Amino acid sequence: MSKTKTTKAKKGTKKAASKQAKTPAVAEIAVIGDPIIHADGSKLLPIGKAENGDELFLSEDPITWRQYLKFCDDSGYPRPELPTFFGHLEILASLHLDHPVVNVSFIDAMNYCAFYGLDLPTEDEWLQAAKHPTGAYPWGKDEPSKEHLNCAEFGPGKTTPVGHYPKGNGRYGHHDLAGNVWEWCRNKEDKPADFVDPAGPLASLKSATPGASTTSGSAPTM
Protein backbone atom coordinates (compact mmCIF):
# COMPACT_ATOMS: atom_id res chain seq x y z
CA MET A 1 0.00 0.00 0.00
CA SER A 2 3.65 2.58 -0.60
CA LYS A 3 4.80 3.02 -0.26
CA THR A 4 1.56 2.83 1.24
CA LYS A 5 1.83 3.64 4.26
CA THR A 6 1.62 4.19 8.01
CA THR A 7 0.67 2.83 11.25
CA LYS A 8 0.34 4.36 14.55
CA ALA A 9 0.78 3.65 18.17
CA LYS A 10 -0.80 6.94 19.10
CA LYS A 11 -0.54 8.46 15.70
CA GLY A 12 1.64 7.01 13.07
CA THR A 13 2.33 4.74 10.19
CA LYS A 14 2.52 1.19 9.08
CA LYS A 15 4.65 -1.18 7.15
CA ALA A 16 5.61 -4.81 7.33
CA ALA A 17 8.49 -6.81 8.80
CA SER A 18 11.00 -8.28 6.38
CA LYS A 19 13.57 -10.98 5.98
CA GLN A 20 17.03 -10.20 4.64
CA ALA A 21 19.04 -12.95 3.07
CA LYS A 22 22.23 -10.96 3.03
CA THR A 23 23.45 -7.76 4.57
CA PRO A 24 25.37 -5.41 2.32
CA ALA A 25 26.37 -1.99 3.59
CA VAL A 26 23.60 -0.49 5.69
CA ALA A 27 22.78 3.20 5.80
CA GLU A 28 23.61 4.88 9.11
CA ILE A 29 20.46 5.34 11.18
CA ALA A 30 19.40 7.48 14.12
CA VAL A 31 17.67 5.63 16.97
CA ILE A 32 15.31 7.95 18.86
CA GLY A 33 13.18 5.43 20.76
CA ASP A 34 12.04 1.83 21.06
CA PRO A 35 10.19 0.13 18.17
CA ILE A 36 6.71 -1.35 18.61
CA ILE A 37 5.46 -4.61 17.08
CA HIS A 38 1.81 -4.05 16.13
CA ALA A 39 -0.99 -6.62 15.93
CA ASP A 40 -0.72 -6.83 12.13
CA GLY A 41 2.96 -7.81 12.39
CA SER A 42 4.32 -4.39 11.45
CA LYS A 43 7.44 -3.16 13.20
CA LEU A 44 6.83 0.51 13.97
CA LEU A 45 9.86 2.77 14.27
CA PRO A 46 9.67 6.15 16.03
CA ILE A 47 10.25 9.20 13.81
CA GLY A 48 9.70 12.07 16.25
CA LYS A 49 6.64 13.92 17.49
CA ALA A 50 3.22 14.46 15.95
CA GLU A 51 1.62 17.92 15.92
CA ASN A 52 -0.27 17.12 19.13
CA GLY A 53 2.95 16.09 20.91
CA ASP A 54 2.35 12.33 20.77
CA GLU A 55 5.20 10.10 19.67
CA LEU A 56 4.90 9.35 15.96
CA PHE A 57 5.69 5.94 14.47
CA LEU A 58 6.04 4.71 10.88
CA SER A 59 6.17 1.06 9.94
CA GLU A 60 9.60 -0.21 8.98
CA ASP A 61 8.35 -1.72 5.71
CA PRO A 62 5.48 -1.39 3.27
CA ILE A 63 2.63 -3.82 3.97
CA THR A 64 3.40 -7.20 2.43
CA TRP A 65 1.23 -9.71 0.60
CA ARG A 66 1.47 -11.93 3.68
CA GLN A 67 -0.02 -9.23 5.90
CA TYR A 68 -2.63 -8.03 3.43
CA LEU A 69 -3.93 -11.50 2.55
CA LYS A 70 -4.26 -12.26 6.27
CA PHE A 71 -6.30 -9.07 6.60
CA CYS A 72 -8.55 -10.24 3.75
CA ASP A 73 -8.97 -13.67 5.34
CA ASP A 74 -9.67 -12.27 8.81
CA SER A 75 -12.06 -9.52 7.70
CA GLY A 76 -13.70 -11.01 4.62
CA TYR A 77 -12.40 -8.11 2.55
CA PRO A 78 -11.91 -8.82 -1.19
CA ARG A 79 -8.42 -9.83 -2.26
CA PRO A 80 -6.56 -7.57 -4.70
CA GLU A 81 -5.95 -8.60 -8.28
CA LEU A 82 -2.63 -10.35 -8.69
CA PRO A 83 -0.06 -8.36 -10.71
CA THR A 84 0.93 -9.50 -14.18
CA PHE A 85 4.45 -10.46 -13.06
CA PHE A 86 2.83 -13.13 -10.83
CA GLY A 87 1.23 -14.51 -13.98
CA HIS A 88 -2.10 -14.16 -12.11
CA LEU A 89 -1.31 -17.52 -10.51
CA GLU A 90 -1.89 -18.11 -6.80
CA ILE A 91 1.11 -20.43 -6.63
CA LEU A 92 3.38 -17.59 -7.75
CA ALA A 93 1.75 -15.23 -5.26
CA SER A 94 2.72 -17.67 -2.50
CA LEU A 95 6.37 -17.16 -3.49
CA HIS A 96 6.08 -13.38 -3.07
CA LEU A 97 4.54 -13.14 0.39
CA ASP A 98 7.34 -10.89 1.65
CA HIS A 99 7.00 -8.52 -1.31
CA PRO A 100 4.95 -5.33 -0.83
CA VAL A 101 1.30 -5.76 -1.75
CA VAL A 102 0.16 -3.93 -4.90
CA ASN A 103 -3.14 -3.25 -6.69
CA VAL A 104 -4.46 -1.75 -3.46
CA SER A 105 -6.60 1.40 -3.67
CA PHE A 106 -6.58 4.30 -1.24
CA ILE A 107 -9.85 3.03 0.24
CA ASP A 108 -8.35 -0.46 0.59
CA ALA A 109 -5.36 0.99 2.44
CA MET A 110 -7.60 3.02 4.75
CA ASN A 111 -9.73 -0.06 5.49
CA TYR A 112 -6.64 -2.13 6.32
CA CYS A 113 -5.60 0.55 8.78
CA ALA A 114 -9.08 0.82 10.30
CA PHE A 115 -9.23 -2.95 10.83
CA TYR A 116 -5.98 -2.95 12.82
CA GLY A 117 -6.41 0.38 14.59
CA LEU A 118 -3.70 2.03 12.51
CA ASP A 119 -3.60 5.10 10.30
CA LEU A 120 -2.05 6.09 7.01
CA PRO A 121 0.56 8.81 7.40
CA THR A 122 0.06 12.26 6.02
CA GLU A 123 2.57 13.24 3.35
CA ASP A 124 4.33 15.48 5.90
CA GLU A 125 4.56 12.59 8.36
CA TRP A 126 5.95 10.30 5.67
CA LEU A 127 8.50 12.95 4.70
CA GLN A 128 9.56 13.18 8.32
CA ALA A 129 10.98 9.68 7.88
CA ALA A 130 11.94 9.91 4.19
CA LYS A 131 13.85 13.20 4.18
CA HIS A 132 17.52 13.00 5.09
CA PRO A 133 19.31 16.01 6.63
CA THR A 134 22.45 15.52 4.52
CA GLY A 135 21.07 14.80 1.06
CA ALA A 136 18.25 14.56 -1.42
CA TYR A 137 17.58 10.85 -0.90
CA PRO A 138 16.27 8.86 2.09
CA TRP A 139 19.77 7.46 2.66
CA GLY A 140 21.60 10.79 2.21
CA LYS A 141 23.57 12.37 -0.60
CA ASP A 142 24.97 9.37 -2.51
CA GLU A 143 23.60 9.03 -6.01
CA PRO A 144 21.09 6.16 -6.42
CA SER A 145 22.50 2.81 -7.48
CA LYS A 146 21.43 -0.82 -7.72
CA GLU A 147 22.47 -1.15 -4.05
CA HIS A 148 20.03 1.54 -2.89
CA LEU A 149 16.68 0.74 -4.47
CA ASN A 150 14.58 -1.22 -6.93
CA CYS A 151 13.55 1.08 -9.77
CA ALA A 152 13.13 1.04 -13.54
CA GLU A 153 16.83 1.83 -14.08
CA PHE A 154 18.31 -0.71 -11.65
CA GLY A 155 15.67 -3.26 -10.70
CA PRO A 156 14.48 -6.63 -12.02
CA GLY A 157 11.27 -5.22 -13.52
CA LYS A 158 9.08 -6.45 -10.66
CA THR A 159 8.83 -5.99 -6.92
CA THR A 160 11.47 -7.28 -4.55
CA PRO A 161 11.13 -8.42 -0.91
CA VAL A 162 10.78 -5.58 1.58
CA GLY A 163 14.08 -4.63 3.17
CA HIS A 164 16.09 -6.02 0.26
CA TYR A 165 18.18 -2.82 -0.09
CA PRO A 166 19.56 -1.93 3.38
CA LYS A 167 21.97 0.60 1.87
CA GLY A 168 18.89 2.60 0.91
CA ASN A 169 17.40 2.66 4.41
CA GLY A 170 16.06 5.97 5.70
CA ARG A 171 17.56 7.94 8.57
CA TYR A 172 15.47 6.06 11.18
CA GLY A 173 15.91 2.63 9.60
CA HIS A 174 12.84 2.44 7.34
CA HIS A 175 13.04 0.31 4.19
CA ASP A 176 11.92 1.04 0.64
CA LEU A 177 11.23 4.75 1.13
CA ALA A 178 12.44 5.07 -2.45
CA GLY A 179 11.83 2.44 -5.10
CA ASN A 180 10.00 -0.88 -5.21
CA VAL A 181 6.44 0.54 -4.97
CA TRP A 182 4.50 3.75 -4.49
CA GLU A 183 2.97 4.30 -1.06
CA TRP A 184 -0.37 5.76 -0.06
CA CYS A 185 -0.56 8.83 2.16
CA ARG A 186 -3.62 10.73 3.35
CA ASN A 187 -4.52 14.38 3.73
CA LYS A 188 -5.02 15.60 7.30
CA GLU A 189 -8.79 15.79 6.88
CA ASP A 190 -9.05 12.22 5.53
CA LYS A 191 -9.21 10.01 8.60
CA PRO A 192 -12.22 7.67 8.59
CA ALA A 193 -12.45 5.61 11.76
CA ASP A 194 -14.47 2.75 10.25
CA PHE A 195 -14.59 0.67 7.10
CA VAL A 196 -15.59 2.51 3.93
CA ASP A 197 -17.46 0.75 1.13
CA PRO A 198 -14.73 0.02 -1.45
CA ALA A 199 -17.33 0.40 -4.21
CA GLY A 200 -18.72 3.66 -2.81
CA PRO A 201 -18.03 7.29 -3.75
CA LEU A 202 -14.48 8.58 -3.23
CA ALA A 203 -15.20 12.29 -3.66
CA SER A 204 -14.45 13.20 -0.06
CA LEU A 205 -11.15 11.31 0.09
CA LYS A 206 -7.89 12.61 -1.31
CA SER A 207 -4.45 11.06 -1.29
CA ALA A 208 -0.82 11.37 -2.29
CA THR A 209 1.58 8.68 -3.48
CA PRO A 210 5.18 9.52 -2.58
CA GLY A 211 8.10 7.29 -3.41
CA ALA A 212 9.05 5.61 -6.65
CA SER A 213 7.95 2.35 -8.20
CA THR A 214 9.57 -0.58 -9.94
CA THR A 215 8.14 0.70 -13.21
CA SER A 216 6.37 3.95 -13.91
CA GLY A 217 3.14 2.05 -14.48
CA SER A 218 3.07 0.15 -11.20
CA ALA A 219 -0.01 0.45 -9.05
CA PRO A 220 0.43 2.17 -5.69
CA THR A 221 0.81 0.03 -2.60
CA MET A 222 0.47 0.75 1.07
C-alpha positions as CSV (number, residue, x, y, z in Angstrom):
1,M,0.0,0.0,0.0
2,S,3.7,2.6,-0.6
3,K,4.8,3.0,-0.3
4,T,1.6,2.8,1.2
5,K,1.8,3.6,4.3
6,T,1.6,4.2,8.0
7,T,0.7,2.8,11.3
8,K,0.3,4.4,14.6
9,A,0.8,3.6,18.2
10,K,-0.8,6.9,19.1
11,K,-0.5,8.5,15.7
12,G,1.6,7.0,13.1
13,T,2.3,4.7,10.2
14,K,2.5,1.2,9.1
15,K,4.7,-1.2,7.2
16,A,5.6,-4.8,7.3
17,A,8.5,-6.8,8.8
18,S,11.0,-8.3,6.4
19,K,13.6,-11.0,6.0
20,Q,17.0,-10.2,4.6
21,A,19.0,-12.9,3.1
22,K,22.2,-11.0,3.0
23,T,23.4,-7.8,4.6
24,P,25.4,-5.4,2.3
25,A,26.4,-2.0,3.6
26,V,23.6,-0.5,5.7
27,A,22.8,3.2,5.8
28,E,23.6,4.9,9.1
29,I,20.5,5.3,11.2
30,A,19.4,7.5,14.1
31,V,17.7,5.6,17.0
32,I,15.3,7.9,18.9
33,G,13.2,5.4,20.8
34,D,12.0,1.8,21.1
35,P,10.2,0.1,18.2
36,I,6.7,-1.3,18.6
37,I,5.5,-4.6,17.1
38,H,1.8,-4.0,16.1
39,A,-1.0,-6.6,15.9
40,D,-0.7,-6.8,12.1
41,G,3.0,-7.8,12.4
42,S,4.3,-4.4,11.5
43,K,7.4,-3.2,13.2
44,L,6.8,0.5,14.0
45,L,9.9,2.8,14.3
46,P,9.7,6.2,16.0
47,I,10.3,9.2,13.8
48,G,9.7,12.1,16.3
49,K,6.6,13.9,17.5
50,A,3.2,14.5,15.9
51,E,1.6,17.9,15.9
52,N,-0.3,17.1,19.1
53,G,2.9,16.1,20.9
54,D,2.4,12.3,20.8
55,E,5.2,10.1,19.7
56,L,4.9,9.3,16.0
57,F,5.7,5.9,14.5
58,L,6.0,4.7,10.9
59,S,6.2,1.1,9.9
60,E,9.6,-0.2,9.0
61,D,8.3,-1.7,5.7
62,P,5.5,-1.4,3.3
63,I,2.6,-3.8,4.0
64,T,3.4,-7.2,2.4
65,W,1.2,-9.7,0.6
66,R,1.5,-11.9,3.7
67,Q,0.0,-9.2,5.9
68,Y,-2.6,-8.0,3.4
69,L,-3.9,-11.5,2.5
70,K,-4.3,-12.3,6.3
71,F,-6.3,-9.1,6.6
72,C,-8.5,-10.2,3.8
73,D,-9.0,-13.7,5.3
74,D,-9.7,-12.3,8.8
75,S,-12.1,-9.5,7.7
76,G,-13.7,-11.0,4.6
77,Y,-12.4,-8.1,2.5
78,P,-11.9,-8.8,-1.2
79,R,-8.4,-9.8,-2.3
80,P,-6.6,-7.6,-4.7
81,E,-5.9,-8.6,-8.3
82,L,-2.6,-10.3,-8.7
83,P,-0.1,-8.4,-10.7
84,T,0.9,-9.5,-14.2
85,F,4.4,-10.5,-13.1
86,F,2.8,-13.1,-10.8
87,G,1.2,-14.5,-14.0
88,H,-2.1,-14.2,-12.1
89,L,-1.3,-17.5,-10.5
90,E,-1.9,-18.1,-6.8
91,I,1.1,-20.4,-6.6
92,L,3.4,-17.6,-7.8
93,A,1.8,-15.2,-5.3
94,S,2.7,-17.7,-2.5
95,L,6.4,-17.2,-3.5
96,H,6.1,-13.4,-3.1
97,L,4.5,-13.1,0.4
98,D,7.3,-10.9,1.7
99,H,7.0,-8.5,-1.3
100,P,5.0,-5.3,-0.8
101,V,1.3,-5.8,-1.7
102,V,0.2,-3.9,-4.9
103,N,-3.1,-3.3,-6.7
104,V,-4.5,-1.8,-3.5
105,S,-6.6,1.4,-3.7
106,F,-6.6,4.3,-1.2
107,I,-9.9,3.0,0.2
108,D,-8.3,-0.5,0.6
109,A,-5.4,1.0,2.4
110,M,-7.6,3.0,4.8
111,N,-9.7,-0.1,5.5
112,Y,-6.6,-2.1,6.3
113,C,-5.6,0.5,8.8
114,A,-9.1,0.8,10.3
115,F,-9.2,-3.0,10.8
116,Y,-6.0,-3.0,12.8
117,G,-6.4,0.4,14.6
118,L,-3.7,2.0,12.5
119,D,-3.6,5.1,10.3
120,L,-2.0,6.1,7.0
121,P,0.6,8.8,7.4
122,T,0.1,12.3,6.0
123,E,2.6,13.2,3.3
124,D,4.3,15.5,5.9
125,E,4.6,12.6,8.4
126,W,5.9,10.3,5.7
127,L,8.5,12.9,4.7
128,Q,9.6,13.2,8.3
129,A,11.0,9.7,7.9
130,A,11.9,9.9,4.2
131,K,13.9,13.2,4.2
132,H,17.5,13.0,5.1
133,P,19.3,16.0,6.6
134,T,22.4,15.5,4.5
135,G,21.1,14.8,1.1
136,A,18.3,14.6,-1.4
137,Y,17.6,10.9,-0.9
138,P,16.3,8.9,2.1
139,W,19.8,7.5,2.7
140,G,21.6,10.8,2.2
141,K,23.6,12.4,-0.6
142,D,25.0,9.4,-2.5
143,E,23.6,9.0,-6.0
144,P,21.1,6.2,-6.4
145,S,22.5,2.8,-7.5
146,K,21.4,-0.8,-7.7
147,E,22.5,-1.2,-4.1
148,H,20.0,1.5,-2.9
149,L,16.7,0.7,-4.5
150,N,14.6,-1.2,-6.9
151,C,13.5,1.1,-9.8
152,A,13.1,1.0,-13.5
153,E,16.8,1.8,-14.1
154,F,18.3,-0.7,-11.7
155,G,15.7,-3.3,-10.7
156,P,14.5,-6.6,-12.0
157,G,11.3,-5.2,-13.5
158,K,9.1,-6.5,-10.7
159,T,8.8,-6.0,-6.9
160,T,11.5,-7.3,-4.5
161,P,11.1,-8.4,-0.9
162,V,10.8,-5.6,1.6
163,G,14.1,-4.6,3.2
164,H,16.1,-6.0,0.3
165,Y,18.2,-2.8,-0.1
166,P,19.6,-1.9,3.4
167,K,22.0,0.6,1.9
168,G,18.9,2.6,0.9
169,N,17.4,2.7,4.4
170,G,16.1,6.0,5.7
171,R,17.6,7.9,8.6
172,Y,15.5,6.1,11.2
173,G,15.9,2.6,9.6
174,H,12.8,2.4,7.3
175,H,13.0,0.3,4.2
176,D,11.9,1.0,0.6
177,L,11.2,4.7,1.1
178,A,12.4,5.1,-2.5
179,G,11.8,2.4,-5.1
180,N,10.0,-0.9,-5.2
181,V,6.4,0.5,-5.0
182,W,4.5,3.7,-4.5
183,E,3.0,4.3,-1.1
184,W,-0.4,5.8,-0.1
185,C,-0.6,8.8,2.2
186,R,-3.6,10.7,3.3
187,N,-4.5,14.4,3.7
188,K,-5.0,15.6,7.3
189,E,-8.8,15.8,6.9
190,D,-9.1,12.2,5.5
191,K,-9.2,10.0,8.6
192,P,-12.2,7.7,8.6
193,A,-12.5,5.6,11.8
194,D,-14.5,2.8,10.3
195,F,-14.6,0.7,7.1
196,V,-15.6,2.5,3.9
197,D,-17.5,0.8,1.1
198,P,-14.7,0.0,-1.5
199,A,-17.3,0.4,-4.2
200,G,-18.7,3.7,-2.8
201,P,-18.0,7.3,-3.8
202,L,-14.5,8.6,-3.2
203,A,-15.2,12.3,-3.7
204,S,-14.4,13.2,-0.1
205,L,-11.1,11.3,0.1
206,K,-7.9,12.6,-1.3
207,S,-4.5,11.1,-1.3
208,A,-0.8,11.4,-2.3
209,T,1.6,8.7,-3.5
210,P,5.2,9.5,-2.6
211,G,8.1,7.3,-3.4
212,A,9.1,5.6,-6.6
213,S,7.9,2.4,-8.2
214,T,9.6,-0.6,-9.9
215,T,8.1,0.7,-13.2
216,S,6.4,3.9,-13.9
217,G,3.1,2.1,-14.5
218,S,3.1,0.2,-11.2
219,A,0.0,0.4,-9.1
220,P,0.4,2.2,-5.7
221,T,0.8,0.0,-2.6
222,M,0.5,0.7,1.1
